[in-house]
Amino acid sequence: MVMSGGGNTDSNDPDKEAEVLDWSYQNHADGLLRGGKHCGSSFKRAILDNADLTEGDFTNCDFSKASMVGADLMKSAFDGADFRNADLRKARLNLSNFRNCKMSGADLRGIRGRYAIWQGSDWWNAKLNEDLEKVLAKKWPRPKSE
């Protein structure tokens, strides 16, 4: 019998309850959270290198000081998440929502995230490549009061 490995089919179900995780200070490199709903979870200082977080809901999660090198975060919601001092080098962030996220000290070098939504996030306080900085400054300018 052949079994196909598909994603979670009810991941887009609005009635699905969030599973709050506490993966703080844990190693979950290559972890699989595809399509999960994990609002309010803590991933503080977690190792999530090369993890699959695609098409998930990570609203108001704590990723501060997490290592997420090469992680796949595409098509996910991270609204209100804390990424301060997180290492997101070479992560895939396209088509994700980063509304009102804390990005101070985050390492965003080498990421693919120019097609993400950065509204209200302080991306200018992160470390990022010059080409991405130009794109974000044009699409999501720094507020005048900063």
Stockholm file with secondary structure:
# STOCKHOLM 1.0

chainA/1-146         MVMSGGGNTDSNDPDKEAEVLDWSYQNHADGLLRGGKHCGSSFKRAILDNADLTEGDFTNCDFSKASMVGADLMKSAFDGADFRNADLRKARLNLSNFRNCKMSGADLRGIRGRYAIWQGSDWWNAKLNEDLEKVLAKKWPRPKSE
#=GR chainA/1-146 SS CCCCCCCCTTTTCTTSCCCCCBCTTCBCTTCBCTTCBCTTCBCTTCBCTTCBCTTCBCTTCBCTTCBCTTCBCTTCBCTTCBCTTCBCTTCBCTTCBCTTCBCTTCBCTTCBCTTSBCTTCCGGGSBCCHHHHHHHHHHSCCCTTC
#=GC SS_cons         CCCCCCCCTTTTCTTSCCCCCBCTTCBCTTCBCTTCBCTTCBCTTCBCTTCBCTTCBCTTCBCTTCBCTTCBCTTCBCTTCBCTTCBCTTCBCTTCBCTTCBCTTCBCTTCBCTTSBCTTCCGGGSBCCHHHHHHHHHHSCCCTTC
//
